[in-house]
Amino acid sequence: MMVKRIIANSVSEAMELVKQDLGEEAIILNTRQIKVGGVFGLFTQKKVELVASVEEHPVAPSKKQPFANPEPVSVPPTARLHGGVNSGMTEQVIPTVVSFASRRLPEALGRYEVLLAEPALQRCAEELHDLMLSTYYKTNDVTQVEQGLVEAVEKEIQVTTATSRFVMLTGPTGVGKTTTIAKLAAYYRLTKQQTVGLITTDTYRISAIEQLRTYADIIDIPLRVAYDLEEFEQAKTELADCDIILIDTAGRNFLDAGYVEQLKARHDFSDTDVFLVLSLTSKYRDLEQIRQRFDQVPLSGFIFTKADETTELWSIYGLTMETRIPVFCLTTGQEVPEDIIWPTSPEISRMIVERGLR
């Protein structure tokens, strides 16, 4: 398979160059806007970069175009494109091109080719491709292909429940930890009829404390604020009579290498279910890096937020398959306590596949 990169002034111009270079059967792998040239970020020009592939066969040579920079690209799993002569370009990771790409799916399964290009599926895309292809040839039924995909996803996804009195939520900033912990508090207090206590160690943001205090007042549950490990242990003792104690932690930039060390210095993870909260609107590569940051934390499961704000849920499948960490719950909006769901493995698998095929 031949893979080429084209740089042009517009998408339409890039597409035309792809047709000239690779022919009508070319597949578009990636399209993005880039900045080229300039000095220290000044006087740069906006261009369109398009990466396309085609099965290797002789193609007619084309005339050189003024804005084209076709360049053969090898496609190992960690393939990268560099700026070459354009010193102002930044390095860009190109999605892995798996071997099944040279074996097109039948026309009836055309929409699955887009699905298989999802970054979260790159480690298993060839296996899923073969599964769908064999199912289709055996049954000649697209519905059976979809059901087979759901069953394949279900095999990899596990769900879990809280098994400890102490439930801690952690994760980067902006994923919705405080709102999620309020939903959990309302669920345990109003639905499960349990006594609930709240501890927050998010002392970096006054607004977070006040937001949680408002929720605590509405639900009528006690709240303790802990500024260090000693106060954290004291708060746990003060709330010892509660059936369940929910712990909110500070959100920080996940690129901060010291974040997890600070988390460990201020918390005791013993006898605690620790759930990593991740936003489904984040790029899959970022989600992988966040999860790696928390390798030293004894995670009990994932909480995925903002499921209502994305068109695909494949990140759930990719992360659970890679880590074998189960799913605790999903959130689907800002309403407390309504916008939280506790799906079974079959339910979440069906959600992932159906959302991905819309």
Secondary structure, DSSP 8 states (H G I E B T S, - for coil): -EEEEEEESSHHHHHHHHHHHH-TT-EEEEEEEEEES-BTTBS-EEEEEEEEEE-S---------TT---EE----TT-EE--TT-TT---EE-----GGGGS---GGGHHHHHHHT-GGGTTTHHHHHHHHHHHHHHH--HHHHHHHHHHHHHHH--B----SSEEEEE--TTS-HHHHHHHHHHIIIIIS---EEEEE---S-HHHHHHHHHHHHHHT--EEE-SSHHHHHHHHHHTTTSSEEEEE-----TT-TTHHHHHHHH---TTEEEEEEEETTS-HHHHHHHHHHTTTS-EEEEEEE-GGG-S--HHHHHHHHHH---EEEEE-SS-TTTSEE---HHHHHHHHHHHHT-
